[in-house]
Amino acid sequence: MSEQIRNSKKPAKGIAPNVEPDALYNDKRKIFLFGSPSYTNIGDQAIAYAEEKFIRNHFPYYEYIEIMDYATDDGIEFVKNIIGKDDIVCFTGGGNLGSLYLDIEEDRRKVISAFKNYKTISMPQSVYFEPTEKGQREKRKSQEAYGMNPNLTICARESQSLQIVKETFRANVLYTPDMVLSLKIEPQDLERDGVLFVLRADKEKVTDENFVSELMERAANIGPVDRTDTVLSEVDTIDYADREKYFMKMLHRIGSRKLVITDRLHAMIFSIITRTPCLVFGNSYGKAKHSYTDWLSGLNFIQYTDKQDPDELEPLIARLLQTEPNEIDLSEDFQVLRDYFKS
């Protein structure tokens, strides 16, 4: 490509923040990841972090290029000008395929329909369309947009979403755990103290606040009690350059506790990474419950429950605190995804 063409196609902010500009024009096959999060949900930030590690570690012969969520429209137009026939288009994973987070779903529709002639994948997702007139209307919009792309693969991260994808879309379907479970991070040997409650404050929250207050009072017998969320309030955005810093900070916070109590899927996964005993409650549509049941029930220091009676939970908590954490190996469960990018 001539220098004149390169200079006329310099990317806008948010396009390819993870590579030098020349990487956009080299001869390597490329993987373009759209939807890279700038919002402050550390779970979704960790997913993007894990996606990059997965591609770079297993497929160094690809040039891996991210497009931030705020640059979707510009990113589509830019990528159209440089994409090659053997390149792959991805949309980041998470729990936002459906009608709950329409700004993200609308971006996913744009990307999937824009690159209908290229190998395209929606990375491991939980899927939920509300059983309302609005939810079903949005489902039809997604069906129409996804249906434009005959090269689409959708990856589900738990069995409930797998079934929904199979019933809803005409696409190739893969099934793997959440991408953060593909990470190999050696936990730090931290001094542990107290209990950390990591609880939602969004539309997926179902845990009763009176119950939470009573449980926090009882948890004070274990040590100091704090409450937080995996959605940070102290910053407005997290761009690519700061992703790892905030992710590692969250791992440190969780890894320095004797116990985590959460209704957040990724607080459970961060507890697994840091080998921190964790009691898990559900969200409004079951993604934490199904992820636990499908992949994680063999872990003796993680316990899912639907109980909201502190008296019934005390024996569970006592057992978690006394357990020597075990390990499970999920590496083979990502083989279908490795095969996808290899082919």
ABEGO torsion letter per residue (X at the ends): XBAAAAAAABBBBGBGAABBAAAAABABBBBBBBGBBABABAAAAAAAAAAAAAAAAABAABBBBBBBAAAAAAAAAAAAAABBAABBBBBBBEAABEAABAAAAAAAAAAAAAAAABBBBBBBBBBBBBBBAAAAAAAAAAAAAAAABAABBBBBABAAAAAAAAAABBBBBBBBBBAAAABBBBBBBBBBBEBBBBBBABAABABBAAAAAAAAAAAAAAEBBBBBBABBAABABBBAAAAAAAAAAAAAAAAABABBBBABAAAAAAAAAAGBBBBBBBBAAGAAAAAAAAAAAABAABBBBABABAAAAAAAAAAAAABBBBBBBAAAAAAAAAAAAAX
